[in-house]
């Protein structure tokens, strides 16, 4: 795998418009499948006056020492910065990773 584009997409839109479209779509689908298998979310009714948390994709291209592409990675991230403690949530947990 090689690509002339050495930068990572900064948005979903940029990823699907890139020359590496097929690889990014495969990686996105792989991430969504993994999240589904791990029961990361559940479908539930939205309570009245609830502020939903948005999401964004983060893309990374892993390369070797010769700059050849080893792997495309995609991670779906919650935009928790839009929440206010005590109003939108009550408990805090440290980030993992």
CORUR-V758654 format. One record per backbone hydrogen bond with DSSP energy under -1.0 kcal/mol. CO is the residue of the C=O (numbers start at 1). NH is the residue of the N-H. If there is no record, write none. Layout:
co | nh
CO | NH
CO | NH
//
This chain:
co | nh
1 | 69
11 | 15
12 | 16
15 | 18
18 | 21
20 | 24
21 | 25
22 | 26
23 | 27
24 | 28
25 | 29
26 | 30
27 | 31
28 | 32
29 | 33
30 | 34
31 | 35
32 | 36
33 | 37
34 | 38
35 | 40
36 | 39
47 | 50
54 | 79
56 | 77
58 | 75
60 | 73
62 | 70
62 | 71
64 | 67
68 | 64
71 | 62
73 | 60
75 | 58
77 | 56
78 | 80
79 | 82
80 | 83
84 | 87
84 | 88
89 | 86
//
